[in-house]
Amino acid sequence: TQVHLDFDLGEEFSTVTATSTYVPREGQQGAPLALDGRDSFVELISVSIDDKKLTSSDWSLTPNVEDTKMTINTVPDTKFTMKVVTKFKPADNLELSGLYKSSGTFCTQCEAEGFRLITYFPDRPDVMSIFTVTMTADKSKYPVLLSNGNLENTQTDLPDNKHSATWFDPHLKP
């Protein structure tokens, strides 16, 4: 129902922490959760549910053509929060989908199925969520941090010449 994406944008690699709130559909409580991703592009750093870190025995990755299906075998029967942390190199992304760099600028294109180049998520048009996006980047190289929605806070200065901005989009998006 809600997704908070926290992008730490870097020259060598970027890290994305996707914190999602899930509500199982009626009759689907306790069913395994299937997420879409691309393990040839994103490196999975960690997965946790309700702040409990999962181990590799709690989930499996199954390659499917060029994409990968992550299956989490046991999920709560009621509303829960899952955090997925991934790492990848946007400069190496030449598909112009997901998170990539173009002319020195970080860009995203998530339709259709581009979101799986950022994180593991049920990347389907029937999964509608409200998104909050926080971006952190080098202030001198990336003075403007822009996303969909409404700016929640002004850009915040951080140590090491970085800054961040948080955007909230109240409209459901796939």
Secondary structure as a PSIPRED ss2 file (coil, helix, strand):
# PSIPRED VFORMAT (PSIPRED V4.0)

   1 T C   1.000  0.000  0.000
   2 Q E   0.000  0.000  1.000
   3 V E   0.000  0.000  1.000
   4 H E   0.000  0.000  1.000
   5 L E   0.000  0.000  1.000
   6 D E   0.000  0.000  1.000
   7 F E   0.000  0.000  1.000
   8 D E   0.000  0.000  1.000
   9 L C   1.000  0.000  0.000
  10 G C   1.000  0.000  0.000
  11 E C   1.000  0.000  0.000
  12 E C   1.000  0.000  0.000
  13 F C   1.000  0.000  0.000
  14 S E   0.000  0.000  1.000
  15 T E   0.000  0.000  1.000
  16 V E   0.000  0.000  1.000
  17 T E   0.000  0.000  1.000
  18 A E   0.000  0.000  1.000
  19 T E   0.000  0.000  1.000
  20 S E   0.000  0.000  1.000
  21 T E   0.000  0.000  1.000
  22 Y E   0.000  0.000  1.000
  23 V C   1.000  0.000  0.000
  24 P C   1.000  0.000  0.000
  25 R C   1.000  0.000  0.000
  26 E C   1.000  0.000  0.000
  27 G C   1.000  0.000  0.000
  28 Q C   1.000  0.000  0.000
  29 Q C   1.000  0.000  0.000
  30 G C   1.000  0.000  0.000
  31 A C   1.000  0.000  0.000
  32 P C   1.000  0.000  0.000
  33 L E   0.000  0.000  1.000
  34 A E   0.000  0.000  1.000
  35 L E   0.000  0.000  1.000
  36 D E   0.000  0.000  1.000
  37 G E   0.000  0.000  1.000
  38 R C   1.000  0.000  0.000
  39 D C   1.000  0.000  0.000
  40 S C   1.000  0.000  0.000
  41 F C   1.000  0.000  0.000
  42 V C   1.000  0.000  0.000
  43 E E   0.000  0.000  1.000
  44 L E   0.000  0.000  1.000
  45 I E   0.000  0.000  1.000
  46 S E   0.000  0.000  1.000
  47 V E   0.000  0.000  1.000
  48 S E   0.000  0.000  1.000
  49 I E   0.000  0.000  1.000
  50 D C   1.000  0.000  0.000
  51 D C   1.000  0.000  0.000
  52 K E   0.000  0.000  1.000
  53 K E   0.000  0.000  1.000
  54 L C   1.000  0.000  0.000
  55 T C   1.000  0.000  0.000
  56 S C   1.000  0.000  0.000
  57 S C   1.000  0.000  0.000
  58 D C   1.000  0.000  0.000
  59 W E   0.000  0.000  1.000
  60 S E   0.000  0.000  1.000
  61 L E   0.000  0.000  1.000
  62 T E   0.000  0.000  1.000
  63 P E   0.000  0.000  1.000
  64 N E   0.000  0.000  1.000
  65 V C   1.000  0.000  0.000
  66 E C   1.000  0.000  0.000
  67 D E   0.000  0.000  1.000
  68 T E   0.000  0.000  1.000
  69 K E   0.000  0.000  1.000
  70 M E   0.000  0.000  1.000
  71 T E   0.000  0.000  1.000
  72 I E   0.000  0.000  1.000
  73 N C   1.000  0.000  0.000
  74 T C   1.000  0.000  0.000
  75 V C   1.000  0.000  0.000
  76 P C   1.000  0.000  0.000
  77 D C   1.000  0.000  0.000
  78 T C   1.000  0.000  0.000
  79 K C   1.000  0.000  0.000
  80 F E   0.000  0.000  1.000
  81 T E   0.000  0.000  1.000
  82 M E   0.000  0.000  1.000
  83 K E   0.000  0.000  1.000
  84 V E   0.000  0.000  1.000
  85 V E   0.000  0.000  1.000
  86 T E   0.000  0.000  1.000
  87 K E   0.000  0.000  1.000
  88 F E   0.000  0.000  1.000
  89 K C   1.000  0.000  0.000
  90 P H   0.000  1.000  0.000
  91 A H   0.000  1.000  0.000
  92 D H   0.000  1.000  0.000
  93 N C   1.000  0.000  0.000
  94 L C   1.000  0.000  0.000
  95 E C   1.000  0.000  0.000
  96 L C   1.000  0.000  0.000
  97 S C   1.000  0.000  0.000
  98 G E   0.000  0.000  1.000
  99 L E   0.000  0.000  1.000
 100 Y E   0.000  0.000  1.000
 101 K E   0.000  0.000  1.000
 102 S E   0.000  0.000  1.000
 103 S C   1.000  0.000  0.000
 104 G C   1.000  0.000  0.000
 105 T E   0.000  0.000  1.000
 106 F E   0.000  0.000  1.000
 107 C E   0.000  0.000  1.000
 108 T E   0.000  0.000  1.000
 109 Q E   0.000  0.000  1.000
 110 C C   1.000  0.000  0.000
 111 E C   1.000  0.000  0.000
 112 A C   1.000  0.000  0.000
 113 E C   1.000  0.000  0.000
 114 G H   0.000  1.000  0.000
 115 F H   0.000  1.000  0.000
 116 R H   0.000  1.000  0.000
 117 L H   0.000  1.000  0.000
 118 I C   1.000  0.000  0.000
 119 T C   1.000  0.000  0.000
 120 Y C   1.000  0.000  0.000
 121 F E   0.000  0.000  1.000
 122 P C   1.000  0.000  0.000
 123 D C   1.000  0.000  0.000
 124 R C   1.000  0.000  0.000
 125 P C   1.000  0.000  0.000
 126 D C   1.000  0.000  0.000
 127 V C   1.000  0.000  0.000
 128 M C   1.000  0.000  0.000
 129 S E   0.000  0.000  1.000
 130 I E   0.000  0.000  1.000
 131 F E   0.000  0.000  1.000
 132 T E   0.000  0.000  1.000
 133 V E   0.000  0.000  1.000
 134 T E   0.000  0.000  1.000
 135 M E   0.000  0.000  1.000
 136 T E   0.000  0.000  1.000
 137 A E   0.000  0.000  1.000
 138 D E   0.000  0.000  1.000
 139 K C   1.000  0.000  0.000
 140 S C   1.000  0.000  0.000
 141 K C   1.000  0.000  0.000
 142 Y C   1.000  0.000  0.000
 143 P C   1.000  0.000  0.000
 144 V C   1.000  0.000  0.000
 145 L C   1.000  0.000  0.000
 146 L C   1.000  0.000  0.000
 147 S C   1.000  0.000  0.000
 148 N C   1.000  0.000  0.000
 149 G C   1.000  0.000  0.000
 150 N E   0.000  0.000  1.000
 151 L E   0.000  0.000  1.000
 152 E C   1.000  0.000  0.000
 153 N C   1.000  0.000  0.000
 154 T C   1.000  0.000  0.000
 155 Q C   1.000  0.000  0.000
 156 T E   0.000  0.000  1.000
 157 D E   0.000  0.000  1.000
 158 L E   0.000  0.000  1.000
 159 P C   1.000  0.000  0.000
 160 D C   1.000  0.000  0.000
 161 N C   1.000  0.000  0.000
 162 K E   0.000  0.000  1.000
 163 H E   0.000  0.000  1.000
 164 S E   0.000  0.000  1.000
 165 A E   0.000  0.000  1.000
 166 T E   0.000  0.000  1.000
 167 W E   0.000  0.000  1.000
 168 F E   0.000  0.000  1.000
 169 D E   0.000  0.000  1.000
 170 P E   0.000  0.000  1.000
 171 H E   0.000  0.000  1.000
 172 L E   0.000  0.000  1.000
 173 K E   0.000  0.000  1.000
 174 P C   1.000  0.000  0.000
